[in-house]
């Protein structure tokens, strides 16, 4: 299968996901839903940049924005989970951390020299074209963000016993594992893993919508890592 198809499908699925979560935010006005909606819009951009690179090739500016977006979306997603499950002061602190690190990351990436020699057709670049001091920012966002999202899903499953939280945790683990492998130089399955991981998270999210609506009708909603 053509490599460009995976990131294109991931981008489209991210847009659909962003719409559904925004719909929930519009109805309930919860901060975590707003943050998740924003994170999936960023995901859509990052995946589209991967698609663009496979068809037309990277440009230094697109690559810079993509590299920051790919890490930032995980931090924003994790912040949404913290707002859902933790006390408000802790959530404010987590979001402030993501915003400050993200701003510093973006500033460093926009000024950094890019190794255009790493832009090889058919090869996922990941962070190889960035200098080390810029790459150091990425785990500062993806680490806490992944821990919050994965840990929040497992905690919600432990409290509520809902299978969809395990799907969310599994999808998070797939994407995080592929991202870590890409950072270590094994990036051949990054696009496929992103698509599969997001699809698993989306499946868990859609299942959570059904159960949450049912429980709201019954007057006994339970905590979720998404809803």
N, C-alpha and C positions, 0 to 999 in steps of 0.2 A: 504494500500500500504506500502511496506517495506520502512522504514525510510531512508535507505542508498541511495535509488534511487533519492531522491530530490537533495542532494548535488552533486551526480555524474552528474546528468543532468545540474545542475548549473555550474559545472566545465567545462563541454563540451561546453555549450553555451558561457561561458566566453572566452574560447579559440577561438571560432568562431568570437565573437565580437572583440577580440584583433586583429585577422587577418584582419577583414574589416577596422578597424580604422588604423592599420599599413599600409594597402594598400593606404588609403587616405594620410597618412603622407608621404609615399614613392612618391606619385604623387605631393603633394603640399608643403611638408616640413614645416608644421606649428607646432609650439611647442606644442600647445594644443592637437593636434592629437597624438603626440609622448607620452605625459603624459597620455592620455586616454588609449592608447594601453598598456602602462606599468601597469596602474591601473587594467585593465582587466586581465592581466597576473597574477597579485597578487591575484585578485579575484578568478581566476582559481585555484591557489595554495590553498587559504583558503578553498574554497568549497571542493577541493579534500581531504584536511586534515580532514574535517568533515566526508566525505565519509569513509575515512580510519578508523577514530575513531569508526564509527558505525559497521564496519566489523571486524576490528582487535584490536580496542581499542587504546586509547591515549598512547603515550610515553611522558615523561616530555619535551624532546627537541622538538618534533613535536608540542606539545601544546604551548610551549613558542613562537615558530615561527608563529604558527597559530594566536595566540592572538594579536601579533603585526601586522601581515599582515591584519587581519580583520579591524583594525582601520586605518592603513596606506593607504590602497587602497582608502578609502573615502577622505583622505587628498589630495592624488595625483590627484584623479578625480576632486576634487574641484579646485586644482591649475590649471588644464587644463581649466576649465571654466573661471577662472580669467584671464588667458592668452588670451582667446577668446574675452572677453567682456571689460576688464579694460585696463588702460594704462600700458605700459611695466614695469615702476618702481614698481607699485603696484603688478603686477604679480610676478616680481622677489622677492619682499619682502614676498609675500604669500608662494612661493615655498621654500624660505630660511627658513621660519618659520616651514613648514612641514618637511623639511629635518632635522632641528635641533631637533625638538620635536621627530621626528621619530627615530633619532639616539639615543637620550637619553632614549626613550621608549625601544628600542631594548637592549641597554646596561643594563637597569634595569631588563628587563624580563629575559635576559640570566643568570643573577646572582641570581635571586630571587628563594626562595624555592617554590616548587610546591606541593600543597596538593593532592597527588595521591588518597586520599580517595574520592575526588569529581568525579573521573573517573568511573562513574557508567554506565553499559551497558544500552543503550536505553534512556539515559537522556542527553540532550544538556548541556554541561558544561558552555558555555559562559565564564565569567570571574571568576567563583566561586572558581577555583583552584589557583588563583593568590592572593597575599597579597594586601591590600588596596593601598599601595603607588604605586604599579605598575598599578592597575586599574585606578588610578587617571589620568594617561596619556591618556587613551583611548578617553575621551570626548574632550581633547585638539586637537585631530585630527578629530574625527567624527563630532563634533559640527561645526567648521568653514567649513569643507569640505562639509557637508550636506547643510549648509546655502548657500554656493557658488553655488553648483550644482542645488539645488532646486530654489534658488533665480534667478540664471542665466537663468534657463528654463522658469520661469514665466516672467522675464524681456524680454526675446526673444519673447515669445508669445505675450506680451503686445505691443512690437514694430512691430512685423511682422504679428501677427494674424495667426500663423501657428499652427495647431492642434497637430502636432507631438511634439511640445515643452511641451504641456500639458501631453502627454503620458510620456515624460521623467521626468517631475515633479512628476507625479503620481507614477511611478516606484521608484523614489528616496524616496518618502514619505513612500511607503510600506516597503522598505528595512530599512530605518531609524527607522520607528516605531517598526519593529520587533526587530531591534538591541537594541533599548531603552528598550523594554519589556524584552528582554533577560537579559539586565543589571540589571533590577529590579527583576529578578528571574522567570519571566514567559517566558520560552524559548521553550515551546512545539511546537510552530508553526514557529520557526526561519527558519528551512530549507525550508519549503514550501513557506514562505514569500520571502526568498531570491530568490528562483526560479521564483516565479510569478513576483516579482519586476524587476528582471533582464530581464525577457521575455517582460515586458511592455516597459522598456527602449529600448530594442533591436527592438521592433516593431516601436517605435518612431524614432529610428536611421535609420532603413531601409526606412521608409517613408520620412525622411529628405533627404536621398541620392537621392531618385527619384525626389523630388521637386527641390533640389539644382542643379542637372544635367539639369533639364528642364529649370531652370532660367538661368543657365550659357549659355545654348544654346540661350536663348532669350536675354542674356546680361544684366540681372538685378537680380543678386543674392541678397538675404536678409539675415540678421544675424540669426544664429541658436545657440542653446545650445549644439549642437553636430557637425554640419558640418564644 
